[in-house]
Amino acid sequence: IDRGEVTGEFKGYLRSLDEKKHLYINLQDRTSWRENLRCTLLEDLSKTGEFSPNFHLVTLPKDTDFYHQLKHFSEVNDSHQFLTSCVEQILGGTENGFYFPHSPKKWIEPLVQLIFTQFFESPAQLDRKQRLDFIEILYFFITLMVIEMEKPDVLNFSCKDGIDAGAGASAAFYGFTRMLSTKSPWTASDRDAFIYSLILPALFVRHRLIDHQRIQRTLSALEHFELVLKVRRTPVLKACADLLPDVSFKISEVA
């Protein structure tokens, strides 16, 4: 809580990358006294001259009131208010728990609007489940935007230990990209890859199942994503192509 350091092993790993880039998606809550130090240590490392060319950090907190839609966020069903809060939270940066190496001001509002129009079809109201799914899908597309800008060779998602929020985010990213890249049915190996990435970290490290809330959030967002693509695949992919022109998989199914 008060004192910490980045291990020599991790610094050694970063040195071994040579000219390759590592994108680290940090899912810890920067606004929490329990996790603030770890977040700032990672931020400082990404700014350090020796490591800044190789190590790129983005923080997308997964334990804030906004992420869980709690307290004053819980009753905001009006779509316009919710979309405004999404943009304000992210542009609020470190005060709201987010961290970006470069300001997302130019692209965050168009991205929020893309998700609202293409994945939710612009309703006047969004219930809490829809808002939770929206945020999960928003985090995924933010990751795609950062990948397009930073062009990393290595990507990881990590919470404190990488076994609950980190595993859920890794599995969700696999699921989202799999569904965007092809409409062919999942194979047995696809399902195994998804399940392993979701449950094995907690099983191996803590000898338990992944936190049930992380599973529910992951599966709920993926289910919504899949239902939309089944009905509106072509317009969704075209909209994604307009906003993310350099992401190679997004246009493959557009006729």
C-alpha atoms as one frame of an Amber mdcrd trajectory, in Angstrom:
protein
   0.000   0.000   0.000   2.767   2.450   0.986   5.898   1.009  -0.591   6.507
  -1.008  -3.713   8.760  -1.551  -6.687   8.696  -3.136 -10.119  10.569  -6.430
  -9.929  13.886  -6.903 -11.644  12.465  -9.900 -13.476   9.853  -7.749 -15.219
  12.414  -5.094 -16.097  14.648  -7.840 -17.459  11.779  -9.082 -19.594  11.221
  -5.578 -20.989  14.929  -5.258 -21.822  14.760  -8.571 -23.668  12.104  -7.184
 -26.025  14.726  -5.127 -27.899  12.643  -3.189 -30.436   9.370  -4.989 -29.752
   6.510  -3.269 -27.925   4.491  -4.561 -24.977   1.005  -3.129 -24.374  -0.109
  -3.610 -20.785  -3.858  -3.196 -20.131  -4.038  -2.463 -16.409  -7.466  -3.249
 -14.921  -6.774  -2.120 -11.344  -8.690   0.698  -9.697  -6.354   3.654  -9.635
  -8.760   5.554  -7.354  -8.545   2.882  -4.627  -6.019   3.259  -1.815  -5.398
  -0.472  -2.113  -4.337  -0.317  -5.756  -3.162   3.235  -6.409   0.510   2.548
  -5.713   0.703  -0.381  -8.116  -0.960   1.718 -10.812   1.373   4.686 -10.374
   4.436   2.406 -10.362   3.360   0.979 -13.720   2.641   4.453 -15.086   6.039
   5.718 -13.965   7.722   2.702 -15.574   6.020   3.429 -18.897   7.353   6.998
 -18.741  10.912   5.996 -17.814  13.391   6.675 -20.589  14.850   3.183 -20.642
  11.486   1.430 -20.923   9.172   3.978 -22.578   9.946   2.779 -26.151   8.962
  -0.817 -25.281   6.391  -0.557 -22.503   3.012   1.079 -23.139   0.371   1.223
 -20.439  -3.382   1.867 -20.484  -5.498   1.672 -17.337  -9.164   0.663 -17.688
 -10.388   0.218 -14.099 -12.742  -2.672 -13.389 -13.732  -1.929  -9.803 -15.059
   1.627  -9.846 -18.642   2.735  -9.234 -18.854   3.674 -12.904 -17.731   0.253
 -14.121 -20.230  -1.509 -11.838 -22.896   1.209 -12.306 -23.315   1.687  -8.563
 -24.320   4.605  -6.315 -25.250   7.685  -8.362 -24.636   5.804 -11.633 -27.156
   3.082 -10.773 -30.293   5.065 -11.598 -29.082   6.809 -14.749 -31.252   5.023
 -17.317 -31.441   7.963 -19.717 -29.227   7.110 -22.680 -27.958  10.634 -23.276
 -26.909  11.000 -19.648 -25.193   7.624 -19.688 -23.267   8.362 -22.890 -22.203
  11.707 -21.474 -20.985  10.040 -18.299 -18.995   7.504 -20.361 -17.141  10.266
 -22.169 -16.670  12.368 -19.029 -15.373   9.440 -16.996 -12.767   8.506 -19.579
 -11.685  12.063 -20.349 -11.427  12.632 -16.590  -8.346  10.451 -16.771  -6.519
   9.562 -13.585  -9.079  11.301 -11.379 -11.610   8.670 -12.478  -9.124   5.794
 -12.557  -8.224   5.852 -16.272  -4.765   6.328 -17.715  -3.734   6.760 -21.359
  -0.295   7.569 -22.757  -2.021   9.899 -25.228  -5.324  11.704 -24.724  -8.356
   9.845 -26.152 -10.224  13.133 -26.637 -10.290  12.895 -30.451 -11.779   9.421
 -30.672 -13.650   8.539 -27.488 -16.955  10.250 -28.325 -17.175   8.736 -31.856
 -16.369   5.361 -30.318 -19.104   5.691 -27.693 -21.559   6.694 -30.417 -20.543
   3.726 -32.589 -21.327   1.284 -29.798 -24.585   3.047 -28.976 -25.874   3.092
 -32.554 -24.487  -0.213 -33.855 -24.747  -2.486 -30.804 -27.759  -0.955 -29.027
 -29.614   0.805 -31.891 -29.949   4.141 -30.087 -32.725   3.572 -27.520 -33.914
   6.407 -25.290 -33.292   4.282 -22.178 -30.633   1.737 -21.217 -31.279  -0.503
 -18.236 -28.464  -1.481 -15.873 -27.664  -4.773 -17.621 -27.439  -2.987 -20.959
 -25.165  -0.343 -19.434 -22.888  -3.024 -17.970 -22.684  -4.756 -21.350 -22.055
  -1.386 -22.994 -19.082  -0.652 -20.730 -17.597  -4.102 -21.346 -17.899  -3.632
 -25.116 -16.531  -0.084 -24.787 -13.431  -1.369 -22.989 -12.895  -3.865 -25.793
 -13.064  -1.204 -28.490 -10.825   1.133 -26.488  -8.275  -1.688 -26.466  -8.619
  -2.006 -30.260  -8.115   1.735 -30.675  -4.961   1.639 -28.572  -3.679  -1.408
 -30.465  -4.195   0.461 -33.732  -2.270   3.477 -32.426   0.538   1.714 -30.556
   0.898  -1.380 -32.797   2.285  -3.629 -30.027   3.909  -7.023 -30.492   2.701
  -8.318 -27.113  -0.550  -7.632 -25.251  -1.657  -8.559 -21.749  -4.590  -7.829
 -19.440  -3.883  -7.772 -15.730  -5.572  -6.928 -12.463  -3.607  -7.391  -9.216
  -2.818 -11.056  -9.908  -4.347 -11.543 -13.362  -6.652 -14.336 -12.206 -10.104
 -12.745 -12.050 -10.561  -9.424 -13.867  -7.467 -10.115 -15.963  -8.595 -13.589
 -16.985 -12.112 -12.344 -17.728 -10.759  -9.537 -19.914  -8.428 -11.911 -21.784
 -11.271 -14.343 -22.478 -13.605 -11.514 -23.503 -11.012 -10.087 -25.895 -10.578
 -13.513 -27.477 -14.347 -13.925 -27.796 -14.999 -10.459 -29.224 -12.213 -10.683
 -31.794 -13.203 -14.232 -32.762 -16.777 -13.129 -33.465 -15.702 -10.032 -35.395
 -13.173 -11.880 -37.516 -15.426 -14.692 -38.723 -19.017 -15.874 -38.565 -18.053
 -19.537 -38.804 -19.127 -21.732 -35.852 -16.731 -22.081 -32.957 -14.578 -25.183
 -33.143 -13.707 -27.376 -30.176 -10.246 -25.767 -30.049 -11.838 -22.280 -30.073
 -14.028 -23.194 -27.118 -11.111 -24.750 -25.271  -8.974 -21.639 -25.784 -11.769
 -19.437 -24.444 -12.516 -21.635 -21.414  -8.840 -22.124 -20.552  -8.102 -18.400
 -20.667 -11.123 -17.762 -18.450 -10.719 -20.356 -15.697  -7.158 -21.725 -15.664
  -5.365 -18.754 -14.020  -7.581 -18.887 -10.910  -7.500 -22.677 -10.860  -3.704
 -22.924 -11.081  -2.786 -19.965  -8.870  -5.562 -19.976  -6.249  -6.984 -23.507
  -6.650 -10.478 -22.075  -7.053 -12.904 -20.894  -9.715 -12.731 -17.420 -11.178
 -14.903 -14.858  -9.375 -18.505 -15.431 -10.506 -19.148 -11.726 -11.117 -16.298
 -11.609 -13.649 -17.752 -14.627 -15.467 -21.225 -13.088 -15.541 -19.984  -9.761
 -16.926 -17.883 -11.490 -19.577 -20.580 -13.893 -20.761 -23.353 -11.281 -20.695
 -21.403  -8.863 -22.908 -20.332 -11.624 -25.296 -23.919 -12.854 -25.602 -25.157
  -9.353 -26.457 -22.298  -8.916 -28.946 -23.089 -12.211 -30.647 -26.822 -11.506
 -30.951 -26.140  -8.151 -32.600 -23.662  -9.607 -35.097 -26.104 -12.354 -36.067
 -28.674  -9.739 -37.077 -26.600  -6.746 -38.209 -23.153  -8.069 -39.086 -22.528
  -6.109 -42.292 -23.466  -2.598 -41.031 -21.588  -3.216 -37.770 -18.407  -4.255
 -39.595 -18.662  -1.311 -41.982 -19.013   1.096 -39.046 -16.012  -0.510 -37.350
 -14.011  -0.232 -40.571 -14.707   3.500 -40.757 -13.477   4.100 -37.206 -10.683
   1.499 -37.164  -9.265   1.473 -40.711  -6.030  -0.325 -39.823  -7.496  -3.261
 -37.851  -7.033  -6.078 -40.336  -9.787  -8.483 -39.301 -12.738  -6.119 -39.215
 -13.625  -5.994 -42.927 -13.163  -9.648 -43.890 -16.867 -10.551 -43.752 -18.230
  -7.439 -45.467 -19.634  -8.383 -48.856
